[in-house]
Amino acid sequence: MKTEFNLTHISANKDPLTDRITFTETLEFRLWMTVAASCMISVYIFDMLDVDLAGWQQMLLAAGMVIGYGFAFMGILFRRSAGKAVISENEIKLHPTKKKDKYPDEPISVTESSEIKVYVVQKLNWFTPKAILQFTVTNNSQENEFTIKLGNKKTKEQYLELLEGWYRGGYSVEEYDISGSRIFKLDRGKSYADIQEIKSEYGISW
């Protein structure tokens, strides 16, 4: 079964220790944190100078802080698509519309000898599931990287079905959350009992 996901291109530096993208290094995070910090500094400066602000000015600065902080942590989840990633159990085809030189021209083969690592860059589970996932697929020392976006409940379910096929097929898959801790199928593997159940059912190491 082939499943289509949205590609997303993230402008960010990688963590030098883990060689992964973190949302705190993204352009969106830095931009909106600058907006929030500017509003907060402005409040302190006006207070120090004993400048009285009108009600609407106070509300504007407060809104700037709230919006800035909110989009700093969640803005990356709403970025536009950069193409499509068509993923099946044995092959990954990337069809980028932006930054085409950053992606391989040929399909990426996925076999039992492949090393598949998935890192959660950012995730939101409020009204509708959203997540940015960084994939690293290694075949014979050849490493390919790409990032996809899960934008709703349907794409999350399709992604979990894909993982199920890989795990059941004995593929080498490792998933990591935002903090770098090992997880299973996005939301599992956070307790000792659950980890033991996963290891027993799927026969995987942890």
Order of alpha helices (4+ residues) and beta strands (2+ residues): beta-beta-beta-alpha-alpha-beta-beta-beta-beta-beta-beta-alpha-beta-beta-alpha
